[in-house]
Amino acid sequence: MPPIHLAAPQREAHPAETLRAHLEHGGGQRAPERAAAPRLTADKAGRGERRGHAARWRYIPHVLTRHSHHITSLSLALLACVAAPPCHAATEDEPPPPEVSIVAENARSTVRSIAVWLARGVDSWFGDRPFEQGGKVSDGRLSTALLLRQHDKPDFDVRFNARFRLPNVEERLYAFVGRDDQRDIITDRPGAFSRQDRLLDDTRDRDFFAGLGRALNDSVDLRLGLRGGLNPFAQARYRSEWLIGPNDLADFRQTVFWSLDDRFGSTTAFSYEHAFTPELAARWLNSATITQESEHFEWSTLLGAYRSFGDQRVLALETLASGETGSGVALGDYGVQVRWEQPVYQDWLLGGVVLGHFWPREDEDSPRLRAWAVGVNLKMRF
């Protein structure tokens, strides 16, 4: 689900800010924390050291791939647990069944151990300072989803994202790793427009990725990374927010990117958010992407209303539309969907269901179809 911001400096926090923390999507969203990257000398030995570090970075996606079956198995177990009738949100008077607690706690511990092990190994490339002296894994998220859309085959999706703070590297540089849709990795589109969030069968490859980023200031950062082995990409990202009255916020994001497939490209995103009451908020989000390879804009728009019921329980109603200029179909897909999300174990394991109805049209020679869609998802923070 998309984030609801409604936050401003030097004022009392609006109650709807709880929606922001709850609805923040892990995929294409910028994390507030900045982790680190290497400080290397410029002498001959340093140049050789840099070449060694660059060679090691190539293997991070392969290391993640070796652990992917563990992550996928844990995701399937957790998703099955959530789908089972006994696995529901615990209350103060009714604790969760013991088997649910064991599965959830073991899964979270395993995923976090893999992330910490990887962060510790990467940090050791750049110095001898122990990882415990300032090292940290933050913004860790493992999300799974089972999606069913009429006329499409079922789709099971697993996504993983984390940021590393490494004590042997500079303060304003950070490392990032994860697994996501290869297109979303490069273009940096808002997570609300991912194929998963639009209940679409994702026939494109999902890749592991890793890289380094540098925050120039609070608004601008640069990133270099590898996806799917040895496929490089680069991004320059800018973000700015404007408070418009006590309950309104505008957000602008601009990402210029480069990849072997797209060459240079750009994604522009703009959102406007308004809080009607402490529990009810609305958001209008727009995004457009263009590349040298396609020379056509891929655009998406979303208008949503979000109602918080406390304790991270949120009901959302969203209308979506998307298309591509020059394709012969001005409006490729549009529809409406209803989402519900709530904790299923403590405050770090969230489950959700979504039901939608869409009207897609593949090209100008095809008729517009009608399609129902349903999905169940699970998000774990670690």
C-alpha atoms as a printed R data frame, in Angstrom:
    type eleno elety resid chain resno       x       y       z
1   ATOM     1    CA   MET     A     1   0.000   0.000   0.000
2   ATOM     2    CA   PRO     A     2   1.195   3.550  -0.596
3   ATOM     3    CA   PRO     A     3   2.522   5.766   2.187
4   ATOM     4    CA   ILE     A     4   0.429   8.423   3.878
5   ATOM     5    CA   HIS     A     5   2.883  11.145   4.965
6   ATOM     6    CA   LEU     A     6   1.111  14.080   6.594
7   ATOM     7    CA   ALA     A     7   4.185  15.002   8.585
8   ATOM     8    CA   ALA     A     8   5.965  18.317   8.889
9   ATOM     9    CA   PRO     A     9   8.830  19.692  10.918
10  ATOM    10    CA   GLN     A    10   8.237  21.965  13.897
11  ATOM    11    CA   ARG     A    11   4.622  21.044  14.478
12  ATOM    12    CA   GLU     A    12   2.669  18.541  16.525
13  ATOM    13    CA   ALA     A    13   2.470  15.201  14.758
14  ATOM    14    CA   HIS     A    14  -0.860  14.621  13.017
15  ATOM    15    CA   PRO     A    15  -2.612  11.422  14.173
16  ATOM    16    CA   ALA     A    16  -2.792  10.175  10.575
17  ATOM    17    CA   GLU     A    17   1.006   9.839  10.594
18  ATOM    18    CA   THR     A    18   0.393   6.318  11.869
19  ATOM    19    CA   LEU     A    19  -0.867   5.569   8.367
20  ATOM    20    CA   ARG     A    20   2.467   6.632   6.915
21  ATOM    21    CA   ALA     A    21   4.424   4.162   9.010
22  ATOM    22    CA   HIS     A    22   1.918   1.400   8.284
23  ATOM    23    CA   LEU     A    23   1.443   1.880   4.537
24  ATOM    24    CA   GLU     A    24   5.051   2.563   3.516
25  ATOM    25    CA   HIS     A    25   5.932   0.181   0.647
26  ATOM    26    CA   GLY     A    26   9.328  -1.307   0.714
27  ATOM    27    CA   GLY     A    27   9.893  -1.669  -3.034
28  ATOM    28    CA   GLY     A    28  10.648   1.575  -4.643
29  ATOM    29    CA   GLN     A    29  10.497   3.830  -1.615
30  ATOM    30    CA   ARG     A    30  13.445   5.792  -0.308
31  ATOM    31    CA   ALA     A    31  14.571   4.794   3.188
32  ATOM    32    CA   PRO     A    32  15.275   7.581   5.676
33  ATOM    33    CA   GLU     A    33  18.489   6.064   6.957
34  ATOM    34    CA   ARG     A    34  21.777   6.333   5.109
35  ATOM    35    CA   ALA     A    35  24.197   3.485   5.529
36  ATOM    36    CA   ALA     A    36  27.698   3.325   4.191
37  ATOM    37    CA   ALA     A    37  30.310   2.616   1.497
38  ATOM    38    CA   PRO     A    38  34.099   2.344   1.287
39  ATOM    39    CA   ARG     A    39  36.761   4.913   2.066
40  ATOM    40    CA   LEU     A    40  39.759   3.834  -0.018
41  ATOM    41    CA   THR     A    41  43.201   5.301  -0.496
42  ATOM    42    CA   ALA     A    42  44.469   6.571  -3.828
43  ATOM    43    CA   ASP     A    43  47.879   4.924  -3.782
44  ATOM    44    CA   LYS     A    44  48.837   1.897  -5.831
45  ATOM    45    CA   ALA     A    45  47.830  -0.550  -3.130
46  ATOM    46    CA   GLY     A    46  44.526   1.268  -2.753
47  ATOM    47    CA   ARG     A    47  43.816   0.968  -6.482
48  ATOM    48    CA   GLY     A    48  44.402  -2.760  -6.291
49  ATOM    49    CA   GLU     A    49  42.165  -2.905  -3.229
50  ATOM    50    CA   ARG     A    50  39.403  -1.114  -5.111
51  ATOM    51    CA   ARG     A    51  39.629  -3.649  -7.942
52  ATOM    52    CA   GLY     A    52  39.331  -6.435  -5.369
53  ATOM    53    CA   HIS     A    53  36.258  -4.815  -3.814
54  ATOM    54    CA   ALA     A    54  34.651  -4.349  -7.230
55  ATOM    55    CA   ALA     A    55  35.198  -8.013  -8.030
56  ATOM    56    CA   ARG     A    56  33.630  -9.045  -4.728
57  ATOM    57    CA   TRP     A    57  30.523  -6.916  -5.335
58  ATOM    58    CA   ARG     A    58  29.800  -8.986  -8.443
59  ATOM    59    CA   TYR     A    59  29.222 -12.050  -6.279
60  ATOM    60    CA   ILE     A    60  26.639 -10.595  -3.889
61  ATOM    61    CA   PRO     A    61  23.700 -11.422  -6.219
62  ATOM    62    CA   HIS     A    62  25.071 -14.969  -6.542
63  ATOM    63    CA   VAL     A    63  25.310 -15.311  -2.746
64  ATOM    64    CA   LEU     A    64  21.717 -14.120  -2.414
65  ATOM    65    CA   THR     A    65  20.652 -16.573  -5.103
66  ATOM    66    CA   ARG     A    66  22.177 -19.455  -3.122
67  ATOM    67    CA   HIS     A    67  20.009 -18.452  -0.144
68  ATOM    68    CA   SER     A    68  16.893 -17.760  -2.235
69  ATOM    69    CA   HIS     A    69  15.463 -21.264  -1.659
70  ATOM    70    CA   HIS     A    70  15.658 -20.676   2.122
71  ATOM    71    CA   ILE     A    71  13.875 -17.347   1.799
72  ATOM    72    CA   THR     A    72  11.235 -18.773  -0.542
73  ATOM    73    CA   SER     A    73  10.613 -21.790   1.717
74  ATOM    74    CA   LEU     A    74  10.185 -19.529   4.747
75  ATOM    75    CA   SER     A    75   7.832 -17.302   2.758
76  ATOM    76    CA   LEU     A    76   5.664 -20.242   1.719
77  ATOM    77    CA   ALA     A    77   5.493 -21.514   5.303
78  ATOM    78    CA   LEU     A    78   4.505 -18.100   6.637
79  ATOM    79    CA   LEU     A    79   1.947 -17.540   3.873
80  ATOM    80    CA   ALA     A    80   0.401 -20.943   4.562
81  ATOM    81    CA   CYS     A    81   0.286 -20.083   8.259
82  ATOM    82    CA   VAL     A    82  -1.538 -16.824   7.582
83  ATOM    83    CA   ALA     A    83  -3.996 -18.522   5.238
84  ATOM    84    CA   ALA     A    84  -4.829 -21.187   7.825
85  ATOM    85    CA   PRO     A    85  -7.860 -20.469  10.042
86  ATOM    86    CA   PRO     A    86  -5.983 -20.709  13.389
87  ATOM    87    CA   CYS     A    87  -3.483 -18.042  12.366
88  ATOM    88    CA   HIS     A    88  -5.134 -14.729  13.158
89  ATOM    89    CA   ALA     A    89  -4.147 -11.553  14.933
90  ATOM    90    CA   ALA     A    90  -3.541 -12.177  18.608
91  ATOM    91    CA   THR     A    91  -5.245 -10.179  21.316
92  ATOM    92    CA   GLU     A    92  -4.203  -9.494  24.888
93  ATOM    93    CA   ASP     A    93  -6.644 -12.148  26.164
94  ATOM    94    CA   GLU     A    94  -5.967 -14.660  23.384
95  ATOM    95    CA   PRO     A    95  -2.277 -15.255  22.542
96  ATOM    96    CA   PRO     A    96  -1.391 -16.874  19.203
97  ATOM    97    CA   PRO     A    97  -1.094 -20.676  19.016
98  ATOM    98    CA   PRO     A    98   2.394 -21.962  19.960
99  ATOM    99    CA   GLU     A    99   3.054 -23.339  16.462
100 ATOM   100    CA   VAL     A   100   2.390 -19.923  14.946
101 ATOM   101    CA   SER     A   101   4.832 -18.241  17.331
102 ATOM   102    CA   ILE     A   102   7.530 -20.830  16.608
103 ATOM   103    CA   VAL     A   103   7.220 -20.554  12.816
104 ATOM   104    CA   ALA     A   104   7.107 -16.753  12.835
105 ATOM   105    CA   GLU     A   105   9.989 -16.251  15.271
106 ATOM   106    CA   ASN     A   106  12.218 -18.829  13.532
107 ATOM   107    CA   ALA     A   107  11.519 -17.365  10.117
108 ATOM   108    CA   ARG     A   108  12.348 -13.846  11.233
109 ATOM   109    CA   SER     A   109  15.498 -14.983  13.016
110 ATOM   110    CA   THR     A   110  16.695 -16.905   9.954
111 ATOM   111    CA   VAL     A   111  16.110 -14.060   7.509
112 ATOM   112    CA   ARG     A   112  17.790 -11.530   9.776
113 ATOM   113    CA   SER     A   113  20.746 -13.866  10.347
114 ATOM   114    CA   ILE     A   114  21.267 -14.135   6.574
115 ATOM   115    CA   ALA     A   115  21.150 -10.342   6.233
116 ATOM   116    CA   VAL     A   116  23.558  -9.758   9.135
117 ATOM   117    CA   TRP     A   117  25.936 -12.432   7.818
118 ATOM   118    CA   LEU     A   118  25.987 -10.753   4.415
119 ATOM   119    CA   ALA     A   119  26.477  -7.279   5.923
120 ATOM   120    CA   ARG     A   120  29.296  -8.520   8.131
121 ATOM   121    CA   GLY     A   121  31.038 -10.141   5.150
122 ATOM   122    CA   VAL     A   122  30.757  -7.029   2.962
123 ATOM   123    CA   ASP     A   123  32.023  -4.806   5.765
124 ATOM   124    CA   SER     A   124  35.083  -7.016   6.299
125 ATOM   125    CA   TRP     A   125  36.264  -6.169   2.760
126 ATOM   126    CA   PHE     A   126  36.963  -2.584   3.764
127 ATOM   127    CA   GLY     A   127  38.693  -2.864   7.124
128 ATOM   128    CA   ASP     A   128  39.289  -4.719  10.379
129 ATOM   129    CA   ARG     A   129  36.859  -2.844  12.596
130 ATOM   130    CA   PRO     A   130  34.360  -5.328  14.129
131 ATOM   131    CA   PHE     A   131  30.847  -5.169  12.695
132 ATOM   132    CA   GLU     A   132  29.429  -4.866  16.224
133 ATOM   133    CA   GLN     A   133  31.046  -1.405  16.523
134 ATOM   134    CA   GLY     A   134  28.401   0.541  14.631
135 ATOM   135    CA   GLY     A   135  27.219  -2.076  12.132
136 ATOM   136    CA   LYS     A   136  23.498  -2.344  11.527
137 ATOM   137    CA   VAL     A   137  20.914  -3.951   9.255
138 ATOM   138    CA   SER     A   138  17.933  -1.621   8.812
139 ATOM   139    CA   ASP     A   139  14.739  -1.335   6.766
140 ATOM   140    CA   GLY     A   140  14.704  -5.111   6.336
141 ATOM   141    CA   ARG     A   141  11.544  -6.392   4.685
142 ATOM   142    CA   LEU     A   142  10.514  -9.751   3.291
143 ATOM   143    CA   SER     A   143   7.204  -9.718   1.441
144 ATOM   144    CA   THR     A   144   5.313 -12.544  -0.226
145 ATOM   145    CA   ALA     A   145   2.118 -12.490  -2.255
146 ATOM   146    CA   LEU     A   146  -0.147 -14.958  -4.022
147 ATOM   147    CA   LEU     A   147  -2.052 -13.209  -6.831
148 ATOM   148    CA   LEU     A   148  -4.942 -14.509  -8.923
149 ATOM   149    CA   ARG     A   149  -6.246 -12.434 -11.831
150 ATOM   150    CA   GLN     A   150  -8.900 -13.580 -14.285
151 ATOM   151    CA   HIS     A   151  -7.433 -14.593 -17.703
152 ATOM   152    CA   ASP     A   152  -3.923 -14.797 -16.155
153 ATOM   153    CA   LYS     A   153  -2.095 -17.654 -14.477
154 ATOM   154    CA   PRO     A   154  -1.584 -17.560 -10.676
155 ATOM   155    CA   ASP     A   155   1.533 -15.702  -9.579
156 ATOM   156    CA   PHE     A   156   3.567 -16.189  -6.393
157 ATOM   157    CA   ASP     A   157   5.946 -13.325  -5.656
158 ATOM   158    CA   VAL     A   158   8.771 -12.998  -3.113
159 ATOM   159    CA   ARG     A   159  10.558  -9.697  -2.481
160 ATOM   160    CA   PHE     A   160  13.432  -8.869  -0.172
161 ATOM   161    CA   ASN     A   161  15.027  -5.524   0.707
162 ATOM   162    CA   ALA     A   162  17.532  -4.345   3.321
163 ATOM   163    CA   ARG     A   163  20.048  -1.568   3.960
164 ATOM   164    CA   PHE     A   164  23.395  -1.951   5.686
165 ATOM   165    CA   ARG     A   165  25.250   0.452   7.943
166 ATOM   166    CA   LEU     A   166  28.874  -0.670   7.764
167 ATOM   167    CA   PRO     A   167  31.381   0.555  10.391
168 ATOM   168    CA   ASN     A   168  34.381   0.295   8.025
169 ATOM   169    CA   VAL     A   169  32.974   2.708   5.441
170 ATOM   170    CA   GLU     A   170  32.072   6.366   5.168
171 ATOM   171    CA   GLU     A   171  29.105   7.853   6.966
172 ATOM   172    CA   ARG     A   172  27.193   9.224   3.960
173 ATOM   173    CA   LEU     A   173  27.560   6.096   1.842
174 ATOM   174    CA   TYR     A   174  25.332   3.065   2.235
175 ATOM   175    CA   ALA     A   175  24.967  -0.452   0.871
176 ATOM   176    CA   PHE     A   176  21.702  -1.935  -0.359
177 ATOM   177    CA   VAL     A   177  20.627  -5.462  -1.342
178 ATOM   178    CA   GLY     A   178  17.366  -7.133  -2.280
179 ATOM   179    CA   ARG     A   179  15.234  -9.090  -4.709
180 ATOM   180    CA   ASP     A   180  12.583  -7.375  -6.811
181 ATOM   181    CA   ASP     A   181  11.121  -6.974 -10.283
182 ATOM   182    CA   GLN     A   182  14.017  -6.089 -12.582
183 ATOM   183    CA   ARG     A   183  12.075  -3.249 -14.190
184 ATOM   184    CA   ASP     A   184  11.140  -1.680 -10.856
185 ATOM   185    CA   ILE     A   185  14.755  -1.922  -9.669
186 ATOM   186    CA   ILE     A   186  15.978   0.215 -12.550
187 ATOM   187    CA   THR     A   187  13.169   2.738 -13.047
188 ATOM   188    CA   ASP     A   188  12.552   3.402  -9.316
189 ATOM   189    CA   ARG     A   189   8.804   3.723  -9.831
190 ATOM   190    CA   PRO     A   190   6.635   4.117  -6.712
191 ATOM   191    CA   GLY     A   191   5.827   0.769  -5.141
192 ATOM   192    CA   ALA     A   192   2.086   1.396  -5.521
193 ATOM   193    CA   PHE     A   193   2.519   0.968  -9.307
194 ATOM   194    CA   SER     A   194   4.342  -2.351  -9.160
195 ATOM   195    CA   ARG     A   195   2.663  -5.226 -10.978
196 ATOM   196    CA   GLN     A   196   2.202  -6.955  -7.628
197 ATOM   197    CA   ASP     A   197   0.267  -4.031  -6.171
198 ATOM   198    CA   ARG     A   198  -1.871  -3.851  -9.336
199 ATOM   199    CA   LEU     A   199  -2.655  -7.590  -9.097
200 ATOM   200    CA   LEU     A   200  -1.000  -8.337 -12.454
201 ATOM   201    CA   ASP     A   201   0.704 -11.579 -13.416
202 ATOM   202    CA   ASP     A   202   4.384 -10.686 -13.462
203 ATOM   203    CA   THR     A   203   5.964 -12.590 -16.348
204 ATOM   204    CA   ARG     A   204   9.168 -10.548 -16.100
205 ATOM   205    CA   ASP     A   205  12.209 -11.834 -14.253
206 ATOM   206    CA   ARG     A   206  12.750 -11.019 -10.607
207 ATOM   207    CA   ASP     A   207  16.399 -10.348  -9.909
208 ATOM   208    CA   PHE     A   208  18.642 -10.081  -6.891
209 ATOM   209    CA   PHE     A   209  20.489  -6.795  -6.770
210 ATOM   210    CA   ALA     A   210  23.198  -5.113  -4.704
211 ATOM   211    CA   GLY     A   211  25.098  -1.839  -4.783
212 ATOM   212    CA   LEU     A   212  26.399   1.275  -3.112
213 ATOM   213    CA   GLY     A   213  24.764   4.671  -2.728
214 ATOM   214    CA   ARG     A   214  25.896   8.079  -1.557
215 ATOM   215    CA   ALA     A   215  23.627  10.695  -0.011
216 ATOM   216    CA   LEU     A   216  24.766  14.130  -1.203
217 ATOM   217    CA   ASN     A   217  22.207  15.788   1.087
218 ATOM   218    CA   ASP     A   218  18.735  15.106   2.469
219 ATOM   219    CA   SER     A   219  17.190  15.372  -1.018
220 ATOM   220    CA   VAL     A   220  19.725  13.876  -3.440
221 ATOM   221    CA   ASP     A   221  21.473  10.535  -3.557
222 ATOM   222    CA   LEU     A   222  23.443   8.566  -6.179
223 ATOM   223    CA   ARG     A   223  23.449   4.785  -6.563
224 ATOM   224    CA   LEU     A   224  25.538   2.243  -8.479
225 ATOM   225    CA   GLY     A   225  24.537  -1.398  -8.487
226 ATOM   226    CA   LEU     A   226  24.410  -4.789 -10.149
227 ATOM   227    CA   ARG     A   227  21.324  -6.886 -10.794
228 ATOM   228    CA   GLY     A   228  20.973 -10.455 -11.951
229 ATOM   229    CA   GLY     A   229  24.722 -11.091 -11.882
230 ATOM   230    CA   LEU     A   230  26.719  -8.673 -14.025
231 ATOM   231    CA   ASN     A   231  24.057  -6.236 -15.269
232 ATOM   232    CA   PRO     A   232  25.077  -2.761 -14.031
233 ATOM   233    CA   PHE     A   233  22.752   0.157 -13.394
234 ATOM   234    CA   ALA     A   234  23.087   3.697 -12.067
235 ATOM   235    CA   GLN     A   235  20.610   6.160 -10.557
236 ATOM   236    CA   ALA     A   236  20.549   9.797  -9.519
237 ATOM   237    CA   ARG     A   237  17.532  10.462  -7.278
238 ATOM   238    CA   TYR     A   238  15.950  13.670  -6.023
239 ATOM   239    CA   ARG     A   239  13.053  14.065  -3.593
240 ATOM   240    CA   SER     A   240  11.373  17.109  -2.080
241 ATOM   241    CA   GLU     A   241   8.282  17.606   0.101
242 ATOM   242    CA   TRP     A   242   6.139  20.720   0.632
243 ATOM   243    CA   LEU     A   243   3.709  21.187   3.496
244 ATOM   244    CA   ILE     A   244   0.539  22.902   2.234
245 ATOM   245    CA   GLY     A   245  -1.455  23.732   5.318
246 ATOM   246    CA   PRO     A   246  -1.583  21.615   8.475
247 ATOM   247    CA   ASN     A   247  -3.150  18.554   6.803
248 ATOM   248    CA   ASP     A   248  -1.825  18.615   3.226
249 ATOM   249    CA   LEU     A   249   1.478  17.487   1.780
250 ATOM   250    CA   ALA     A   250   2.908  17.459  -1.753
251 ATOM   251    CA   ASP     A   251   5.789  15.138  -2.661
252 ATOM   252    CA   PHE     A   252   7.981  15.271  -5.807
253 ATOM   253    CA   ARG     A   253  10.463  12.594  -6.875
254 ATOM   254    CA   GLN     A   254  12.771  12.544  -9.895
255 ATOM   255    CA   THR     A   255  15.054   9.622 -10.813
256 ATOM   256    CA   VAL     A   256  17.460   9.654 -13.750
257 ATOM   257    CA   PHE     A   257  18.769   6.164 -14.461
258 ATOM   258    CA   TRP     A   258  20.997   4.204 -16.818
259 ATOM   259    CA   SER     A   259  21.090   0.511 -17.723
260 ATOM   260    CA   LEU     A   260  22.336  -1.612 -20.600
261 ATOM   261    CA   ASP     A   261  18.796  -2.393 -21.773
262 ATOM   262    CA   ASP     A   262  17.230   1.066 -21.459
263 ATOM   263    CA   ARG     A   263  20.296   3.266 -21.842
264 ATOM   264    CA   PHE     A   264  19.334   6.581 -20.179
265 ATOM   265    CA   GLY     A   265  15.871   7.094 -18.781
266 ATOM   266    CA   SER     A   266  13.872   9.105 -16.272
267 ATOM   267    CA   THR     A   267  11.019   8.529 -13.833
268 ATOM   268    CA   THR     A   268   8.987  11.424 -12.441
269 ATOM   269    CA   ALA     A   269   6.522  10.926  -9.584
270 ATOM   270    CA   PHE     A   270   4.246  13.412  -7.824
271 ATOM   271    CA   SER     A   271   1.768  12.880  -5.006
272 ATOM   272    CA   TYR     A   272  -0.678  15.032  -3.069
273 ATOM   273    CA   GLU     A   273  -1.970  13.874   0.308
274 ATOM   274    CA   HIS     A   274  -4.733  15.216   2.551
275 ATOM   275    CA   ALA     A   275  -5.974  14.197   6.008
276 ATOM   276    CA   PHE     A   276  -9.720  14.640   6.494
277 ATOM   277    CA   THR     A   277  -9.675  13.363  10.079
278 ATOM   278    CA   PRO     A   278  -7.038  11.765  12.320
279 ATOM   279    CA   GLU     A   279  -8.102   8.356  10.937
280 ATOM   280    CA   LEU     A   280  -9.058   9.155   7.323
281 ATOM   281    CA   ALA     A   281  -6.702  10.311   4.561
282 ATOM   282    CA   ALA     A   282  -6.612  10.494   0.747
283 ATOM   283    CA   ARG     A   283  -3.776  10.378  -1.754
284 ATOM   284    CA   TRP     A   284  -3.379  11.182  -5.465
285 ATOM   285    CA   LEU     A   285  -0.215   9.664  -6.948
286 ATOM   286    CA   ASN     A   286   1.130  10.013 -10.512
287 ATOM   287    CA   SER     A   287   4.204   8.564 -12.232
288 ATOM   288    CA   ALA     A   288   5.725   8.700 -15.739
289 ATOM   289    CA   THR     A   289   8.796   6.866 -17.115
290 ATOM   290    CA   ILE     A   290  10.600   7.355 -20.426
291 ATOM   291    CA   THR     A   291  13.799   5.784 -21.798
292 ATOM   292    CA   GLN     A   292  16.033   6.212 -24.821
293 ATOM   293    CA   GLU     A   293  15.136   2.693 -25.914
294 ATOM   294    CA   SER     A   294  11.339   3.097 -25.910
295 ATOM   295    CA   GLU     A   295  10.950   6.876 -26.456
296 ATOM   296    CA   HIS     A   296   7.373   6.567 -25.132
297 ATOM   297    CA   PHE     A   297   6.030   7.527 -21.720
298 ATOM   298    CA   GLU     A   298   4.762   4.764 -19.434
299 ATOM   299    CA   TRP     A   299   2.333   6.520 -17.108
300 ATOM   300    CA   SER     A   300   0.286   5.493 -14.073
301 ATOM   301    CA   THR     A   301  -2.120   7.289 -11.751
302 ATOM   302    CA   LEU     A   302  -3.796   6.324  -8.480
303 ATOM   303    CA   LEU     A   303  -6.475   7.941  -6.324
304 ATOM   304    CA   GLY     A   304  -6.985   6.312  -2.934
305 ATOM   305    CA   ALA     A   305  -8.741   6.718   0.391
306 ATOM   306    CA   TYR     A   306  -7.290   5.148   3.562
307 ATOM   307    CA   ARG     A   307  -9.021   4.515   6.876
308 ATOM   308    CA   SER     A   308  -7.015   3.574   9.975
309 ATOM   309    CA   PHE     A   309  -8.641   1.486  12.699
310 ATOM   310    CA   GLY     A   310  -5.615   1.608  15.003
311 ATOM   311    CA   ASP     A   311  -3.025  -1.071  15.799
312 ATOM   312    CA   GLN     A   312  -1.768  -1.033  12.180
313 ATOM   313    CA   ARG     A   313  -5.174  -2.044  10.801
314 ATOM   314    CA   VAL     A   314  -5.938  -0.163   7.593
315 ATOM   315    CA   LEU     A   315  -8.714  -0.326   4.983
316 ATOM   316    CA   ALA     A   316  -7.960   1.166   1.553
317 ATOM   317    CA   LEU     A   317 -10.048   1.895  -1.536
318 ATOM   318    CA   GLU     A   318  -7.999   2.690  -4.666
319 ATOM   319    CA   THR     A   319  -8.722   3.486  -8.302
320 ATOM   320    CA   LEU     A   320  -5.861   2.926 -10.728
321 ATOM   321    CA   ALA     A   321  -5.124   3.579 -14.399
322 ATOM   322    CA   SER     A   322  -2.069   3.078 -16.595
323 ATOM   323    CA   GLY     A   323  -0.991   3.228 -20.224
324 ATOM   324    CA   GLU     A   324   1.803   4.003 -22.686
325 ATOM   325    CA   THR     A   325   1.920   6.836 -25.198
326 ATOM   326    CA   GLY     A   326   2.353   5.784 -28.822
327 ATOM   327    CA   SER     A   327   0.985   2.293 -28.177
328 ATOM   328    CA   GLY     A   328  -2.328   2.863 -29.962
329 ATOM   329    CA   VAL     A   329  -4.246   2.457 -26.690
330 ATOM   330    CA   ALA     A   330  -4.454   5.640 -24.663
331 ATOM   331    CA   LEU     A   331  -5.705   3.758 -21.587
332 ATOM   332    CA   GLY     A   332  -4.175   0.306 -21.271
333 ATOM   333    CA   ASP     A   333  -5.623  -0.795 -17.932
334 ATOM   334    CA   TYR     A   334  -7.865   0.701 -15.265
335 ATOM   335    CA   GLY     A   335  -9.759  -0.597 -12.287
336 ATOM   336    CA   VAL     A   336 -10.653  -0.395  -8.611
337 ATOM   337    CA   GLN     A   337  -9.417  -2.427  -5.658
338 ATOM   338    CA   VAL     A   338 -10.109  -2.756  -1.935
339 ATOM   339    CA   ARG     A   339  -7.314  -3.649   0.515
340 ATOM   340    CA   TRP     A   340  -7.261  -4.701   4.146
341 ATOM   341    CA   GLU     A   341  -4.068  -5.105   6.187
342 ATOM   342    CA   GLN     A   342  -3.460  -5.924   9.851
343 ATOM   343    CA   PRO     A   343  -0.865  -7.571  12.113
344 ATOM   344    CA   VAL     A   344  -1.018 -11.354  12.275
345 ATOM   345    CA   TYR     A   345   1.776 -11.740  14.836
346 ATOM   346    CA   GLN     A   346   3.090  -8.983  17.105
347 ATOM   347    CA   ASP     A   347   3.794  -5.727  15.239
348 ATOM   348    CA   TRP     A   348   6.314  -6.932  12.635
349 ATOM   349    CA   LEU     A   349   4.341  -9.565  10.717
350 ATOM   350    CA   LEU     A   350   1.493  -8.080   8.674
351 ATOM   351    CA   GLY     A   351  -1.035  -9.916   6.535
352 ATOM   352    CA   GLY     A   352  -3.357  -8.486   3.924
353 ATOM   353    CA   VAL     A   353  -6.015  -9.327   1.371
354 ATOM   354    CA   VAL     A   354  -7.014  -7.394  -1.739
355 ATOM   355    CA   LEU     A   355  -9.953  -7.691  -4.130
356 ATOM   356    CA   GLY     A   356 -10.099  -5.810  -7.413
357 ATOM   357    CA   HIS     A   357 -11.935  -5.495 -10.719
358 ATOM   358    CA   PHE     A   358 -10.116  -4.277 -13.832
359 ATOM   359    CA   TRP     A   359 -10.719  -3.449 -17.482
360 ATOM   360    CA   PRO     A   360  -7.497  -4.214 -19.426
361 ATOM   361    CA   ARG     A   361  -6.836  -3.777 -23.150
362 ATOM   362    CA   GLU     A   362  -3.634  -5.235 -24.557
363 ATOM   363    CA   ASP     A   363  -3.448  -3.351 -27.897
364 ATOM   364    CA   GLU     A   364  -5.602  -1.468 -30.394
365 ATOM   365    CA   ASP     A   365  -6.592  -4.696 -32.161
366 ATOM   366    CA   SER     A   366  -7.829  -6.344 -28.966
367 ATOM   367    CA   PRO     A   367 -11.154  -5.720 -27.214
368 ATOM   368    CA   ARG     A   368 -11.257  -4.386 -23.691
369 ATOM   369    CA   LEU     A   369 -11.738  -7.225 -21.217
370 ATOM   370    CA   ARG     A   370 -13.143  -7.435 -17.702
371 ATOM   371    CA   ALA     A   371 -11.163  -9.222 -15.013
372 ATOM   372    CA   TRP     A   372 -11.647  -9.946 -11.326
373 ATOM   373    CA   ALA     A   373  -8.524 -10.252  -9.196
374 ATOM   374    CA   VAL     A   374  -7.745 -11.356  -5.650
375 ATOM   375    CA   GLY     A   375  -4.528 -11.512  -3.660
376 ATOM   376    CA   VAL     A   376  -3.192 -12.438  -0.233
377 ATOM   377    CA   ASN     A   377   0.103 -11.057   1.021
378 ATOM   378    CA   LEU     A   378   2.420 -11.166   3.978
379 ATOM   379    CA   LYS     A   379   5.072  -8.610   5.016
380 ATOM   380    CA   MET     A   380   7.731  -9.275   7.612
381 ATOM   381    CA   ARG     A   381   9.974  -6.553   9.059
382 ATOM   382    CA   PHE     A   382  13.323  -7.585  10.469
